[in-house]
Amino acid sequence: MNDSNKFVTMPPPRPDGKPSGAANPFRPVLQRTLLVIISFAIGFGLYACLRPVELLLTVVQVKLRLDGITSEFVSVDGYRIHYYTGGSGPPIVLVHGLGGRAEDWGNLMPQLVHGGHRVFALDLLGYGRSARPRGAAYSIPQEAGIVEKFIADQNLDRTDVAGWSMGGWIAMRIALDEPEHVRRVAIYDSAGLRYDVPFDTSLFWPDNPTKLATLRDLLSPGIAPAVPALIQRDIFRLTRRNGWIVQRSMQSMLTGADVLDGKLAALKMPVLIVWGKQDKVTPVAVAYTIHAQVPQSVLEIYDGCGHLAARECSDRIAPNTVGFFNAEPPLAAQIREIPAGK
């Protein structure tokens, strides 16, 4: 019998009328899609477990991007410096504090942008995504010099400058160095004057849970929740990598060579002084001293806030900060004590 006379047995048809042996054309696509989803979930889970701090920073970066604030890099004095920028209008340069980074301004930046300003928030030399040269001093003069050159490189002939903690010290130093380029200054729980430090400064590079818990209470007394163990481990990893920079900055500051005692009267531009009433790092007495030395300044004391007031109380602080920068004529000298919840 030749092949033409052979019978071919076909499987019975399916109820839907399709041959029962027909392959589902969508099955490979569904399988690949499912594999991608599973791989992404596993990768995301590992990332969240191993690098939770970076994940939190990524969330801030995405939120800033949604507000039109972009991440940029520029060479300043031969160093690669990272910064955020966004908005339009009169410029404001934001300077973070010791051990911090530009994302610390994540709550205030969008509100300044919506208030009609062009915002620039730098990672100081050694911090965030900026360069970490081994030979740098990371002193107040060096960091102030980096910001001053950044201002010049961005062609900001007249800019507002705001600084938080060590960044406030740097902001005031910039205003003293180059008053012709600074329109107004705002400082938040600022360092820069001599005062008794009643705590161990090594807390700023914590390497164990006890130090981290003590630092948390120092920065946010009764405000911040306990740090989960997962995040603690990542913080200690970052301390092992970058703690030497914080130590070098602190050692430079503690020499007292760059303190501003007796110099602040030279600040003639409008100055806003913002403080958390419960600040244990730079006590509120420092705020009153700065206000006394800068007679045209506006002092705002926020009850219920600690050293991280600019972040943790930003919903209360931001409107008044925008009002200070936008006021024409500038606000008159005053002291305002803002009760908790207002």
Secondary structure by P-SEA (a helix, b strand, c coil): cccccbbbbbcccccccccccccccaaaaaaaaaaaaaaaaaaaaaaaaccaaaaaaaaaaaaaaaacccccccccccccccbbbbbbcbbbbbbbccccccccccccaaaaaaaccbbbbbcccccccccccccccccaaaaaaaaaaaaaaacccbbbbbbccaaaaaaaaaaaaccccccbbbbcccccccccccccccccccccaaaaaaaaaaacccccccccaaaaaaaaaaaaacaaaaaaaaaaaacccccccccccccccbbbbbbccccccccaaaaaaaaaacccbbbbbbcccccccccccccccaaaaaaaaacccccccbbbbbcccc
